[in-house]
Amino acid sequence: MKQLRYLLICTLGLAIGAAGCGGGQDKSAEEKSPAAAETPAPESAATAADPKGIGKFRDVQLTHPLDAAMAKKGQEIAEVKCTSCHRLTAEKLVGPGWKGVTDRRTPEWIMNFITNVDEMLNKDPEAQAMLEVCMVRMPNQNLSDDDARAVLEYMRKIDGKN
């Protein structure tokens, strides 16, 4: 009797789980919109990464030499909002280490990630790849554009940019 009850509970649990996940079945043709069926899908972010990321920053002008005052402001912001999860070295803590980030990413991508983290994690292939490694979504720190630019300048300083 106990085995029968256990079997019934397991079967019921599996049935509920399959229903909640859609049973692994694809939507039928009737459920899909006719426009979606006829119109080829545009190239998605999952298939082509934009080196500038997803967001409003398309042309970030960097200063040469490095803006020391902006980098100092960026350091102050980072110490409050960033360094509990990010190391200044290449070492991963919760998030990836910052060393070399300005060599690996464009200034626009960094600015878009800092200010548009949710959309970047949802749609940008590079951000999604980092999420797979780090396993924790970066919270939106609600930085202003100027604060994000200061953090970028601090990242440049860490990487020895002049």
C-alpha positions as CSV (number, residue, x, y, z in Angstrom):
1,M,0.0,0.0,0.0
2,K,2.9,2.4,0.9
3,Q,4.6,1.6,-2.4
4,L,1.4,2.3,-4.3
5,R,0.9,5.6,-2.6
6,Y,4.6,6.5,-3.4
7,L,4.1,5.5,-7.0
8,L,0.9,7.6,-7.3
9,I,2.6,10.7,-5.8
10,C,5.6,10.4,-8.1
11,T,3.4,10.0,-11.1
12,L,1.3,12.9,-10.1
13,G,4.4,15.0,-9.5
14,L,5.8,14.1,-13.0
15,A,2.5,14.9,-14.7
16,I,2.3,18.3,-13.0
17,G,6.0,19.0,-13.8
18,A,5.5,18.1,-17.5
19,A,2.3,20.2,-17.7
20,G,4.1,23.2,-16.1
21,C,7.0,22.9,-18.6
22,G,4.7,22.5,-21.5
23,G,5.4,18.8,-21.7
24,G,8.4,19.3,-23.9
25,Q,6.1,19.8,-26.9
26,D,6.5,22.5,-29.4
27,K,3.6,24.9,-30.0
28,S,1.3,23.8,-32.8
29,A,1.1,25.7,-36.0
30,E,-2.3,27.1,-35.0
31,E,-0.8,28.7,-31.9
32,K,1.9,30.5,-33.9
33,S,1.0,33.8,-35.5
34,P,0.8,33.7,-39.3
35,A,3.2,36.6,-39.5
36,A,5.8,34.8,-37.6
37,A,5.4,31.7,-39.8
38,E,5.7,33.7,-43.0
39,T,8.3,36.4,-42.1
40,P,11.9,35.2,-41.7
41,A,13.3,36.1,-38.3
42,P,15.8,38.9,-38.3
43,E,19.3,38.0,-37.2
44,S,19.1,37.7,-33.5
45,A,21.5,38.8,-30.8
46,A,22.1,35.1,-30.1
47,T,23.5,34.6,-33.6
48,A,25.5,37.8,-34.1
49,A,27.1,39.7,-31.2
50,D,27.4,43.4,-31.6
51,P,30.8,44.4,-30.3
52,K,29.1,47.6,-28.9
53,G,26.5,45.6,-27.0
54,I,22.9,46.5,-26.6
55,G,22.0,49.9,-25.4
56,K,22.3,53.6,-26.2
57,F,26.1,53.9,-26.2
58,R,27.3,53.7,-29.8
59,D,30.3,56.0,-29.7
60,V,32.1,56.5,-26.4
61,Q,34.9,59.1,-26.8
62,L,37.9,58.2,-24.6
63,T,40.3,60.8,-23.4
64,H,44.1,60.6,-24.0
65,P,45.8,60.8,-21.6
66,L,43.6,59.1,-19.1
67,D,41.4,61.5,-17.1
68,A,42.8,61.1,-13.6
69,A,39.9,62.9,-11.8
70,M,37.3,60.8,-13.6
71,A,39.3,57.6,-12.8
72,K,39.4,58.6,-9.1
73,K,35.6,59.2,-9.1
74,G,35.2,55.8,-10.8
75,Q,37.3,54.2,-8.1
76,E,35.1,55.7,-5.4
77,I,32.0,54.4,-7.2
78,A,33.5,51.0,-7.8
79,E,34.5,50.6,-4.1
80,V,30.9,51.1,-3.1
81,K,29.1,49.3,-5.9
82,C,31.4,46.9,-7.6
83,T,34.3,45.5,-5.7
84,S,32.3,43.3,-3.4
85,C,31.7,41.1,-6.5
86,H,34.6,42.0,-8.8
87,R,38.4,41.7,-8.2
88,L,40.7,44.3,-9.9
89,T,42.8,41.3,-11.0
90,A,41.9,38.7,-13.6
91,E,40.6,36.5,-10.7
92,K,36.8,35.7,-10.8
93,L,35.1,36.4,-7.5
94,V,31.3,36.5,-7.9
95,G,31.7,38.3,-11.2
96,P,34.6,38.3,-13.6
97,G,37.8,40.1,-12.7
98,W,38.4,43.5,-14.2
99,K,42.0,43.2,-15.3
100,G,42.1,43.3,-19.1
101,V,38.4,44.1,-19.6
102,T,39.2,47.2,-21.7
103,D,41.3,45.0,-24.0
104,R,38.5,42.4,-24.3
105,R,35.5,44.7,-24.7
106,T,34.8,47.9,-26.5
107,P,34.1,51.0,-24.4
108,E,30.5,51.0,-25.7
109,W,30.0,47.4,-24.7
110,I,31.2,48.1,-21.2
111,M,29.1,51.3,-20.9
112,N,26.0,49.4,-22.2
113,F,26.6,46.5,-19.8
114,I,27.0,48.8,-16.8
115,T,23.9,50.9,-17.6
116,N,21.7,48.3,-19.3
117,V,22.6,45.1,-17.5
118,D,19.3,43.3,-17.6
119,E,18.8,43.6,-21.4
120,M,22.5,42.8,-22.0
121,L,22.2,39.6,-19.9
122,N,19.0,38.7,-21.7
123,K,20.1,39.3,-25.3
124,D,23.8,39.8,-25.7
125,P,25.7,36.6,-26.4
126,E,28.9,37.7,-24.8
127,A,27.1,38.7,-21.6
128,Q,25.2,35.5,-21.6
129,A,28.4,33.5,-21.9
130,M,29.8,35.4,-18.9
131,L,26.6,34.5,-17.0
132,E,27.1,30.9,-17.7
133,V,30.6,31.1,-16.2
134,C,29.7,33.3,-13.2
135,M,26.2,31.7,-12.6
136,V,25.0,35.0,-10.9
137,R,23.2,37.8,-12.6
138,M,24.8,41.2,-12.0
139,P,22.3,43.4,-10.3
140,N,21.4,46.7,-11.8
141,Q,23.4,49.3,-9.9
142,N,21.4,52.2,-11.3
143,L,24.5,54.2,-12.3
144,S,24.1,57.4,-14.2
145,D,25.8,57.7,-17.5
146,D,28.5,59.9,-16.0
147,D,29.1,57.5,-13.1
148,A,29.3,54.6,-15.6
149,R,31.8,56.6,-17.7
150,A,33.9,57.2,-14.5
151,V,33.9,53.5,-13.8
152,L,35.1,52.8,-17.3
153,E,37.9,55.3,-16.9
154,Y,38.9,53.5,-13.6
155,M,38.9,50.2,-15.6
156,R,41.2,51.9,-18.1
157,K,43.5,52.9,-15.3
158,I,43.6,49.4,-13.9
159,D,44.6,48.2,-17.4
160,G,47.4,50.7,-17.6
161,K,45.9,52.8,-20.3
162,N,47.2,56.4,-20.7
